[in-house]
Amino acid sequence: NNSHFSDVCSPNPCLTFSVKTHDRIYYMLAPSPEAMRIWIDVIVTGAEGYTQFMV
């Protein structure tokens, strides 16, 4: 269910994910499901490292 992307016109909604920041939402279109999983893992890992650094 990609209803949360209803306002975004993506050539491939299954490979589209969003990254929310304080200022805006970035929509990313991965070239493959494997790449999307890697990108999300790296973004989440980086975000966790950043919050630990800020403590």
Secondary structure, DSSP 8 states (H G I E B T S, - for coil): --GGGTTS--S-GGGEEEEE-SS-EEEEE-SSHHHHHHHHHHHHHHHHHHHHHH-
